[in-house]
Amino acid sequence: MAATGVEVAPRGDTPGSIFPDITTIGYSEIVTTTEVGNFSSYGPRGDTWEECIYWFKTMPGSFFQLGNLFLLMMFMAGGTSVTCAVFTHFLGILSFTSFILWAYIDACSLDIMCWSGVIILVNLIQLIITCRRSRRIQNIMGKDGMGHLHSIRFSPFGVPPRLFVELVTCKGCEITHMEAGQNYATENKTPIDKISLLLNGRMKVLCNGKFLHYITQDTFIDSPEWTVAEPDSTRSFKVTITSDAACTYISWKRKGLIALLSKHKSLKKIMYAMIAKDVTAKFYDLNDRCITERGFRYDIRLPCVMSLPEDVEKRNKAFVASHSAPGTPGLDSEDHQSTTQQAA
């Protein structure tokens, strides 16, 4: 309900406001103060509360303008890096500190001071958390070549340092140092329950005592075994992997890595793509060491096109012999010719 009167209450009950009364501004008509329950409206809104009957040209107090300027600068800060986060929270603290000063000196509003204090506290906590997280990331990046590994293998795929640190510190992840001559895996003995990436050094792979290939820096050690082994399988290595020099590698247990990748789908795609590429590289490296009796390397991409004429003739004879069973009529010349063409 509305109570009429010539004199208008100030914009705040206590303490008094710096804003002048409506009667000093030059209004000739009677201005009313609307009461809702025990609370009075802070401003001349008239009888209906539908519109303001007077607009202030500017909000008094330079701290109010300064606070909004800091807010503008804060929202202009884009990006997801740690520097942008620190810049945003710091400007938020400055902005609402200005609002507290404005509320105390000019507006004399306790609620503005309280809410600004709460927002300052939240920004301060976030600023401390961000700085501590940044320091932790820097410490981990500086250990055991983690920064080099991120820049070489993960940064080209757009993996941020925060996610990379979560990957190398997940449950079941550990960094191991090996001296020359130590075995990473023993043939038919070591179970396949992890995947490792060589940080530095070199390893060699043996099968039945015969050398297969080397494992160099920044490549996976056991990517083929990881690919063929099922999560709950009890398979063991079919090769022996030995350090050819002092080595350092990082390894992930299967359960811990799968649990982490299930939460980060993009990282899962990147890891599986890297593992598949490493398997392909090892396969081609091993294929380059396979030489025919005539001194030629096998071409796994185009085996039929790159075959020698003698090899084609040999396959043709084997195909004809397999289709000529005892007790059945032999192939005539036309059938033999078509069969030879089909075999070729």
Secondary structure by P-SEA (a helix, b strand, c coil): cccccccccccccccccccccccccccccbbbbbbccccccccccccccccccccccccccaaaaaaaaaaaaaaacccccaaaaaaaaaaaaaaaaaaaaaaacccccaaaaaaaaaaaaaaaaaaaaaaaaaaaaaaaaaccaaaaaaacccccccccaaaaaaaaaccccbbbbbcccccccccccccccbbbbbcbbbbbbbccccccccccccccccaaaaaaccccccccccbbbbbccccccccccaaaaaaaaaacaaaaaaaaaaaaaaaaaaaaaaaaacccccccccccccccccccaaaaaaaaaaaaaaacccccccccaaaaaaaaaaac
